[in-house]
């Protein structure tokens, strides 16, 4: 009888679901683990950095992205965050439970497989203590104990979390023609288009913060005027036709901003504002102590640093933001040929001076022109003496295209100009040289649209080199582009492999002029590629230039690549 009872109890234990199962968690194989009960995605490595204070922990999580901390998940900065106390409590309870003070009221299991480096000590949560904002709620991972400690002086472990990434597919029925009309990074002074407060200072600890190549560097424009604060103003005139603008800039929030005002905070409010042509497009509070008093919730990628001492007083943390990634500053409706942008602080708690200030860097204005009728002439082509043109990509969103007209203008001899009509005409007997090709489409209302392309024609003869052949060479070219600067064009190309390659020539579209005196020697091998640069210094600003890259192998066989084009120009703060 006793044996039967024992067997029954054993059967119950074997069939009973354990209180906590590792099957609650799925290893995604990309440095992340998904909690199947909550849908949250956790960093697999539960100790990815040194212990930090609460402000540093927030900033570290926000900066996390694929390519760091063992991640290959495609995430970007701004998607990871510090978990709330409720999210941490759910890690070790099943079903997920939550509590407000000290000990876990239900069985607690310290997270294990498939996580790594889980520490038996305090981890920061993002939750602030309800009664004192200088305290946050840390969590002991091996016991489930919930406490609270000073945000600034306590250093605990950090375990980032994020939501599941979603992919959004956007289908557009129009083409946006974008043009950068203004850029300034203040490293060479303040452009004359700025007025009002235009003080420039060193970026100090902000140096290097940013997204990709768009980073704080050298100087920024700082405004520290007191209440009522004065404005920093950008005025642009003579803008090309457009339907909307983008405003991109890096923002530094300096010193002791106080966020919201009464009743939450008697020292506030402190607002940062942006006005475009008299319309307020941005007005949010920022704070240097707690997220609870900040109305600004930066979208993914915008936050660069939070509550870090980067400038001035070491006792007052600062913040950094890439505002060009905030949709509020994208596709702002605008058609005027002039533009006025105003940046300023406001609020009854604003003090300015060395107590509160802000700065901007890398200010860029982009105009967009969205056409209802879109002509698409196709990509640039290199041909011998015949070309097949294709305008089938053209479209009209509110009508019907009724005609296609092609103009081929020879750059050196107008007697070689050609015309054609139709969607897909073929033109033969082209003369040697470069043609500027314009496609003009007309719709049923008489509205027209245009697009241009470059046609490089070899003519009935071979391209201009000492030895050519119809058999292509064997190099693998991965990059070929042309970058403009002030009275210069930089040609860049990269190979992935160069079997039997002897070297390269650079040709410019002025009678197929070869620019290099001697063959540019090959630096790659049959299994390895190389990177190359060539600077064309004999150019004029404002003129469009086209280039071909010729590679020649050890047998004298050559192949042409391109064309690529560039327009040398001088922009404030722009260059390579």
C-alpha positions, 0 to 999 in steps of 0.5 A: 500500500505504501509503495502504491501511494509513493508511486502515485505521488511520483507520477503526480510530480512527474506530470506536474508542470514545474513552477518555473520552466526554461521553456519560457525563454527562446534563444533567438541566436542573435544575442537576444532571448525572447520571454514567450509570456510577455513578448519582451526581448532581453539581451542574452548577456545579462552583464554586458558592461561595468556596473553603472549609476542609474543615469549611466544605465539609462544612457547605455541601454539607449545606445545599444545596437546591433554590432555591440554586446554580441548583438546581430539582431538588426536593432538600432540605438534607441530601441533598447531600454532599461526595464521597469521593475514590473518587467524584472519581477516577471523574469523569475515568476511564473505566471509573471507576478508583481509587487511593490516592496522588498521580498517576492510574495511568490516562488522566485527562480533566478533566470538561468539557461539560455541567459548568460552572466546573470549576477546574484546582486542588484540590477537597476530598473527604470522605475523611480521611487514614488515618494522621492525622485532621486531614488530608483528601484533596484532588483536583486536577481538571485532572491527577487528582493526589490529595494530603492537606492540613490540614482547618482551614487549607487552602481549596479548591474544593467540588463537591457530589454526591448520590444519585438522589432516590427517591419513596416513596408511603405509604398509610395506613389510619388518620387521625392526629389531631395536637395540639401540647401544649407549645412553648417557645423560651426567649425569654421565660424557662424554662417551669415544666415544665422542671427540672434544668439550666435555664440560658438563654443567647443563641444567638450565631452559631446565630441564623437556623439552622434549617428554614423558620420553625423556627430558632434565635433569641434564647435557648436552654437550655444545659447545661454540667454536668461529669461525671457530667452533670446532666439537663435535664428536661421534665415534662408532665401532663394530656395528652389521650388519645393513642397516640403522640408526636412530640418536636421540638427544635433541638440545638446541639453546643457546643465540643470534643466528642470522639466515640468513645472508645478505641481510636479516640480516647483523649479520648472518648467523648462521648454525647448522650442523650434518655430518654422515660419511662425509655426511652432513645430516642437515644444517639449520639456527636458530634465536633468534628474528624472524622466518623469518630468520630461515631456519629450519621449525621443523616437528610436535612434534620437537619444544619444546620451542622457544624464551624463556629465559632458559639459561645464559643471560636473555636478549637472548632467547633460543630454544629447539628441539627433533631432534629424531622426525625429519625424516631427522634423521630416516632410514639414509642408513648405512652399515659400522661397524663403525660410525662417527657423527659430530655436529658443528656450522658454518657461517660468522656470527658465534661468539660462546662464551657466545654470541652463543652456542648449546648443545645436550642431550640424544644422542641415535643411533639405527641400523636397519636391514631390511631383504628381507627374514623374518622368523616369529616364532610367540610369546612366548608360555606357554604349557603343553606337546604339542605345535602347532608351526606357521610359516605362518607369514614368507615371502620373498619379492623377492622370494619364501620360500621353507622350514621351519625347527624348532629346539627346544633346551632344556635348561637343558637336550639336550636329550629332544631337538626336531626338526620339519619341515613344516609351522605348525607342532605339537610336543607332549611329550615335557619334562618339562622346557624351550625350545629355539625355532629357525625357519629357513626358506630357499627361492628358491635362498638358502637365509635363515632367522631366528627367535626365540621364547621361549617355556615354557613347563610344561610337562605331570605334573602340573606346579611347585606350591603347588596347581594348577587347570585347572580352571583359576583364575579371576584376570584381568592382564593389564601389565606384562613386564621385564626391564633390568638394570645393573645386575638386572631385574625389573618385573612389572605387573598391575591388573585391578581387583583382585577378591579372589586373595591371591597373586603372585609368580615369577618364573625364567626359570632355572628349574622353580625356584621360586624367592620370599620366601613368597607369594607377597600379593595381594593389589587389590580388586574385583573392583580395581587393583594395580601395583606391582614390583619385582627386581631379583638381582641374574642375570648376564649381557648379559644373557637372562632370562625368567620369569613367573608370578603366581597368586593364589586365596584364594582357592589355585587355580593358573594361570600362565602368561607370559613368559616375558624376559630381558637381563641385561646389562650396558648402559651408562646413561641407567637404571631404 
